Amino acid sequence: MEGAVAPYNRLCQRYPDAKGEDYLFLPHYENRVTAARVFSRQFNALPGETQLKIDALLQTERTI
């Protein structure tokens, strides 16, 4: 939990008008399906670039 404090504070600074029930990530995306697709693309890009898409031990594909 301690490691989450600094990133959370940066998000709060980035969106100072956010209220308690607003989304923490990508709050400007009203369509949450679109926001989920953005996260999915970002997640899939990283393992692809780092050759971590396949779990070496289980030989299964990592997915979001």
Backbone as XML, in Angstrom:
<?xml version="1.0"?>
<chain id="A" units="angstrom">
  <residue number="1" name="MET">
    <atom name="N" x="0.817" y="-1.186" z="0.000"/>
    <atom name="CA" x="0.000" y="0.000" z="0.000"/>
    <atom name="C" x="0.867" y="1.259" z="0.000"/>
  </residue>
  <residue number="2" name="GLU">
    <atom name="N" x="1.991" y="1.188" z="0.685"/>
    <atom name="CA" x="2.880" y="2.351" z="0.779"/>
    <atom name="C" x="3.342" y="2.826" z="-0.600"/>
  </residue>
  <residue number="3" name="GLY">
    <atom name="N" x="3.601" y="1.871" z="-1.505"/>
    <atom name="CA" x="4.058" y="2.217" z="-2.840"/>
    <atom name="C" x="2.991" y="2.856" z="-3.708"/>
  </residue>
  <residue number="4" name="ALA">
    <atom name="N" x="1.739" y="2.786" z="-3.301"/>
    <atom name="CA" x="0.645" y="3.361" z="-4.091"/>
    <atom name="C" x="0.377" y="4.822" z="-3.753"/>
  </residue>
  <residue number="5" name="VAL">
    <atom name="N" x="0.935" y="5.305" z="-2.666"/>
    <atom name="CA" x="0.620" y="6.661" z="-2.205"/>
    <atom name="C" x="1.101" y="7.717" z="-3.193"/>
  </residue>
  <residue number="6" name="ALA">
    <atom name="N" x="2.349" y="7.657" z="-3.628"/>
    <atom name="CA" x="2.892" y="8.676" z="-4.540"/>
    <atom name="C" x="2.152" y="8.681" z="-5.882"/>
  </residue>
  <residue number="7" name="PRO">
    <atom name="N" x="1.915" y="7.510" z="-6.529"/>
    <atom name="CA" x="1.149" y="7.550" z="-7.778"/>
    <atom name="C" x="-0.274" y="8.083" z="-7.581"/>
  </residue>
  <residue number="8" name="TYR">
    <atom name="N" x="-0.897" y="7.719" z="-6.477"/>
    <atom name="CA" x="-2.253" y="8.218" z="-6.207"/>
    <atom name="C" x="-2.235" y="9.737" z="-6.055"/>
  </residue>
  <residue number="9" name="ASN">
    <atom name="N" x="-1.258" y="10.265" z="-5.345"/>
    <atom name="CA" x="-1.162" y="11.716" z="-5.171"/>
    <atom name="C" x="-0.924" y="12.420" z="-6.504"/>
  </residue>
  <residue number="10" name="ARG">
    <atom name="N" x="-0.128" y="11.803" z="-7.390"/>
    <atom name="CA" x="0.074" y="12.394" z="-8.724"/>
    <atom name="C" x="-1.230" y="12.414" z="-9.511"/>
  </residue>
  <residue number="11" name="LEU">
    <atom name="N" x="-2.020" y="11.349" z="-9.413"/>
    <atom name="CA" x="-3.325" y="11.338" z="-10.089"/>
    <atom name="C" x="-4.229" y="12.432" z="-9.542"/>
  </residue>
  <residue number="12" name="CYS">
    <atom name="N" x="-4.211" y="12.617" z="-8.236"/>
    <atom name="CA" x="-5.033" y="13.668" z="-7.620"/>
    <atom name="C" x="-4.604" y="15.052" z="-8.100"/>
  </residue>
  <residue number="13" name="GLN">
    <atom name="N" x="-3.302" y="15.245" z="-8.283"/>
    <atom name="CA" x="-2.810" y="16.533" z="-8.784"/>
    <atom name="C" x="-3.179" y="16.722" z="-10.250"/>
  </residue>
  <residue number="14" name="ARG">
    <atom name="N" x="-3.167" y="15.645" z="-11.004"/>
    <atom name="CA" x="-3.493" y="15.713" z="-12.427"/>
    <atom name="C" x="-4.967" y="16.051" z="-12.649"/>
  </residue>
  <residue number="15" name="TYR">
    <atom name="N" x="-5.829" y="15.585" z="-11.747"/>
    <atom name="CA" x="-7.276" y="15.816" z="-11.861"/>
    <atom name="C" x="-7.785" y="16.462" z="-10.574"/>
  </residue>
  <residue number="16" name="PRO">
    <atom name="N" x="-7.462" y="17.738" z="-10.364"/>
    <atom name="CA" x="-7.822" y="18.376" z="-9.088"/>
    <atom name="C" x="-9.325" y="18.534" z="-8.864"/>
  </residue>
  <residue number="17" name="ASP">
    <atom name="N" x="-10.116" y="18.500" z="-9.927"/>
    <atom name="CA" x="-11.567" y="18.671" z="-9.768"/>
    <atom name="C" x="-12.295" y="17.349" z="-9.551"/>
  </residue>
  <residue number="18" name="ALA">
    <atom name="N" x="-11.563" y="16.265" z="-9.431"/>
    <atom name="CA" x="-12.188" y="14.948" z="-9.266"/>
    <atom name="C" x="-12.935" y="14.872" z="-7.935"/>
  </residue>
  <residue number="19" name="LYS">
    <atom name="N" x="-14.044" y="14.144" z="-7.996"/>
    <atom name="CA" x="-14.851" y="13.937" z="-6.796"/>
    <atom name="C" x="-14.695" y="12.486" z="-6.338"/>
  </residue>
  <residue number="20" name="GLY">
    <atom name="N" x="-15.224" y="12.156" z="-5.196"/>
    <atom name="CA" x="-15.056" y="10.839" z="-4.591"/>
    <atom name="C" x="-15.497" y="9.666" z="-5.440"/>
  </residue>
  <residue number="21" name="GLU">
    <atom name="N" x="-16.519" y="9.836" z="-6.271"/>
    <atom name="CA" x="-17.030" y="8.726" z="-7.071"/>
    <atom name="C" x="-16.510" y="8.732" z="-8.502"/>
  </residue>
  <residue number="22" name="ASP">
    <atom name="N" x="-15.607" y="9.655" z="-8.841"/>
    <atom name="CA" x="-15.047" y="9.701" z="-10.190"/>
    <atom name="C" x="-14.064" y="8.554" z="-10.387"/>
  </residue>
  <residue number="23" name="TYR">
    <atom name="N" x="-13.854" y="8.197" z="-11.653"/>
    <atom name="CA" x="-12.899" y="7.140" z="-11.962"/>
    <atom name="C" x="-11.490" y="7.641" z="-11.708"/>
  </residue>
  <residue number="24" name="LEU">
    <atom name="N" x="-10.651" y="6.775" z="-11.195"/>
    <atom name="CA" x="-9.280" y="7.107" z="-10.877"/>
    <atom name="C" x="-8.416" y="7.143" z="-12.130"/>
  </residue>
  <residue number="25" name="PHE">
    <atom name="N" x="-8.635" y="6.201" z="-13.036"/>
    <atom name="CA" x="-7.839" y="6.108" z="-14.252"/>
    <atom name="C" x="-8.686" y="6.471" z="-15.464"/>
  </residue>
  <residue number="26" name="LEU">
    <atom name="N" x="-8.129" y="7.286" z="-16.325"/>
    <atom name="CA" x="-8.796" y="7.738" z="-17.550"/>
    <atom name="C" x="-10.186" y="8.305" z="-17.262"/>
  </residue>
  <residue number="27" name="PRO">
    <atom name="N" x="-10.299" y="9.229" z="-16.327"/>
    <atom name="CA" x="-11.620" y="9.758" z="-15.978"/>
    <atom name="C" x="-12.279" y="10.544" z="-17.102"/>
  </residue>
  <residue number="28" name="HIS">
    <atom name="N" x="-11.486" y="11.026" z="-18.071"/>
    <atom name="CA" x="-12.056" y="11.790" z="-19.178"/>
    <atom name="C" x="-12.764" y="10.902" z="-20.202"/>
  </residue>
  <residue number="29" name="TYR">
    <atom name="N" x="-12.617" y="9.588" z="-20.102"/>
    <atom name="CA" x="-13.331" y="8.656" z="-20.966"/>
    <atom name="C" x="-14.676" y="8.339" z="-20.316"/>
  </residue>
  <residue number="30" name="GLU">
    <atom name="N" x="-15.734" y="8.914" z="-20.853"/>
    <atom name="CA" x="-17.060" y="8.620" z="-20.303"/>
    <atom name="C" x="-17.479" y="7.194" z="-20.626"/>
  </residue>
  <residue number="31" name="ASN">
    <atom name="N" x="-17.074" y="6.720" z="-21.786"/>
    <atom name="CA" x="-17.397" y="5.357" z="-22.191"/>
    <atom name="C" x="-16.349" y="4.434" z="-21.577"/>
  </residue>
  <residue number="32" name="ARG">
    <atom name="N" x="-16.736" y="3.681" z="-20.568"/>
    <atom name="CA" x="-15.783" y="2.849" z="-19.841"/>
    <atom name="C" x="-15.342" y="1.634" z="-20.654"/>
  </residue>
  <residue number="33" name="VAL">
    <atom name="N" x="-16.126" y="1.243" z="-21.650"/>
    <atom name="CA" x="-15.701" y="0.159" z="-22.535"/>
    <atom name="C" x="-14.485" y="0.628" z="-23.325"/>
  </residue>
  <residue number="34" name="THR">
    <atom name="N" x="-14.517" y="1.859" z="-23.797"/>
    <atom name="CA" x="-13.376" y="2.426" z="-24.509"/>
    <atom name="C" x="-12.168" y="2.517" z="-23.588"/>
  </residue>
  <residue number="35" name="ALA">
    <atom name="N" x="-12.367" y="2.953" z="-22.362"/>
    <atom name="CA" x="-11.269" y="3.034" z="-21.399"/>
    <atom name="C" x="-10.659" y="1.655" z="-21.162"/>
  </residue>
  <residue number="36" name="ALA">
    <atom name="N" x="-11.498" y="0.642" z="-21.068"/>
    <atom name="CA" x="-10.996" y="-0.717" z="-20.871"/>
    <atom name="C" x="-10.174" y="-1.171" z="-22.077"/>
  </residue>
  <residue number="37" name="ARG">
    <atom name="N" x="-10.592" y="-0.782" z="-23.277"/>
    <atom name="CA" x="-9.829" y="-1.143" z="-24.480"/>
    <atom name="C" x="-8.455" y="-0.474" z="-24.478"/>
  </residue>
  <residue number="38" name="VAL">
    <atom name="N" x="-8.400" y="0.775" z="-24.015"/>
    <atom name="CA" x="-7.121" y="1.488" z="-23.924"/>
    <atom name="C" x="-6.186" y="0.731" z="-22.991"/>
  </residue>
  <residue number="39" name="PHE">
    <atom name="N" x="-6.676" y="0.347" z="-21.823"/>
    <atom name="CA" x="-5.856" y="-0.407" z="-20.880"/>
    <atom name="C" x="-5.435" y="-1.753" z="-21.463"/>
  </residue>
  <residue number="40" name="SER">
    <atom name="N" x="-6.326" y="-2.398" z="-22.168"/>
    <atom name="CA" x="-6.013" y="-3.687" z="-22.771"/>
    <atom name="C" x="-4.897" y="-3.544" z="-23.799"/>
  </residue>
  <residue number="41" name="ARG">
    <atom name="N" x="-4.981" y="-2.521" z="-24.650"/>
    <atom name="CA" x="-3.926" y="-2.292" z="-25.645"/>
    <atom name="C" x="-2.595" y="-2.010" z="-24.962"/>
  </residue>
  <residue number="42" name="GLN">
    <atom name="N" x="-2.620" y="-1.194" z="-23.906"/>
    <atom name="CA" x="-1.383" y="-0.885" z="-23.187"/>
    <atom name="C" x="-0.809" y="-2.143" z="-22.547"/>
  </residue>
  <residue number="43" name="PHE">
    <atom name="N" x="-1.660" y="-2.946" z="-21.940"/>
    <atom name="CA" x="-1.202" y="-4.176" z="-21.301"/>
    <atom name="C" x="-0.583" y="-5.123" z="-22.323"/>
  </residue>
  <residue number="44" name="ASN">
    <atom name="N" x="-1.232" y="-5.274" z="-23.461"/>
    <atom name="CA" x="-0.746" y="-6.209" z="-24.473"/>
    <atom name="C" x="0.521" y="-5.720" z="-25.161"/>
  </residue>
  <residue number="45" name="ALA">
    <atom name="N" x="0.729" y="-4.426" z="-25.217"/>
    <atom name="CA" x="1.935" y="-3.886" z="-25.862"/>
    <atom name="C" x="3.183" y="-4.204" z="-25.053"/>
  </residue>
  <residue number="46" name="LEU">
    <atom name="N" x="3.114" y="-4.079" z="-23.753"/>
    <atom name="CA" x="4.298" y="-4.275" z="-22.912"/>
    <atom name="C" x="4.848" y="-5.703" z="-22.984"/>
  </residue>
  <residue number="47" name="PRO">
    <atom name="N" x="4.041" y="-6.731" z="-22.768"/>
    <atom name="CA" x="4.602" y="-8.094" z="-22.874"/>
    <atom name="C" x="5.116" y="-8.395" z="-24.281"/>
  </residue>
  <residue number="48" name="GLY">
    <atom name="N" x="4.493" y="-7.802" z="-25.283"/>
    <atom name="CA" x="4.954" y="-8.017" z="-26.646"/>
    <atom name="C" x="6.335" y="-7.440" z="-26.878"/>
  </residue>
  <residue number="49" name="GLU">
    <atom name="N" x="6.614" y="-6.301" z="-26.302"/>
    <atom name="CA" x="7.916" y="-5.651" z="-26.462"/>
    <atom name="C" x="8.991" y="-6.295" z="-25.600"/>
  </residue>
  <residue number="50" name="THR">
    <atom name="N" x="8.617" y="-6.945" z="-24.528"/>
    <atom name="CA" x="9.596" y="-7.494" z="-23.590"/>
    <atom name="C" x="9.696" y="-9.024" z="-23.650"/>
  </residue>
  <residue number="51" name="GLN">
    <atom name="N" x="9.046" y="-9.636" z="-24.627"/>
    <atom name="CA" x="9.034" y="-11.091" z="-24.781"/>
    <atom name="C" x="8.498" y="-11.790" z="-23.526"/>
  </residue>
  <residue number="52" name="LEU">
    <atom name="N" x="7.511" y="-11.175" z="-22.888"/>
    <atom name="CA" x="6.889" y="-11.763" z="-21.706"/>
    <atom name="C" x="5.437" y="-12.165" z="-21.963"/>
  </residue>
  <residue number="53" name="LYS">
    <atom name="N" x="5.047" y="-12.224" z="-23.217"/>
    <atom name="CA" x="3.664" y="-12.568" z="-23.548"/>
    <atom name="C" x="3.323" y="-14.002" z="-23.134"/>
  </residue>
  <residue number="54" name="ILE">
    <atom name="N" x="4.302" y="-14.896" z="-23.213"/>
    <atom name="CA" x="4.099" y="-16.296" z="-22.834"/>
    <atom name="C" x="4.792" y="-16.554" z="-21.501"/>
  </residue>
  <residue number="55" name="ASP">
    <atom name="N" x="4.062" y="-17.098" z="-20.552"/>
    <atom name="CA" x="4.630" y="-17.473" z="-19.261"/>
    <atom name="C" x="5.589" y="-18.645" z="-19.479"/>
  </residue>
  <residue number="56" name="ALA">
    <atom name="N" x="6.855" y="-18.469" z="-19.118"/>
    <atom name="CA" x="7.872" y="-19.481" z="-19.378"/>
    <atom name="C" x="7.614" y="-20.776" z="-18.615"/>
  </residue>
  <residue number="57" name="LEU">
    <atom name="N" x="7.092" y="-20.683" z="-17.417"/>
    <atom name="CA" x="6.866" y="-21.876" z="-16.609"/>
    <atom name="C" x="5.618" y="-22.642" z="-17.049"/>
  </residue>
  <residue number="58" name="LEU">
    <atom name="N" x="4.514" y="-21.925" z="-17.208"/>
    <atom name="CA" x="3.244" y="-22.573" z="-17.534"/>
    <atom name="C" x="2.994" y="-22.713" z="-19.035"/>
  </residue>
  <residue number="59" name="GLN">
    <atom name="N" x="3.776" y="-21.989" z="-19.846"/>
    <atom name="CA" x="3.591" y="-21.985" z="-21.291"/>
    <atom name="C" x="2.174" y="-21.532" z="-21.674"/>
  </residue>
  <residue number="60" name="THR">
    <atom name="N" x="1.682" y="-20.521" z="-20.947"/>
    <atom name="CA" x="0.363" y="-19.951" z="-21.253"/>
    <atom name="C" x="0.541" y="-18.473" z="-21.587"/>
  </residue>
  <residue number="61" name="GLU">
    <atom name="N" x="-0.394" y="-17.974" z="-22.366"/>
    <atom name="CA" x="-0.353" y="-16.568" z="-22.758"/>
    <atom name="C" x="-0.887" y="-15.689" z="-21.639"/>
  </residue>
  <residue number="62" name="ARG">
    <atom name="N" x="-0.171" y="-14.628" z="-21.364"/>
    <atom name="CA" x="-0.641" y="-13.671" z="-20.350"/>
    <atom name="C" x="-1.695" y="-12.771" z="-20.975"/>
  </residue>
  <residue number="63" name="THR">
    <atom name="N" x="-2.774" y="-12.569" z="-20.263"/>
    <atom name="CA" x="-3.853" y="-11.701" z="-20.739"/>
    <atom name="C" x="-4.294" y="-10.788" z="-19.601"/>
  </residue>
  <residue number="64" name="ILE">
    <atom name="N" x="-4.973" y="-9.767" z="-19.976"/>
    <atom name="CA" x="-5.454" y="-8.822" z="-18.969"/>
    <atom name="C" x="-6.569" y="-9.455" z="-18.168"/>
  </residue>
</chain>
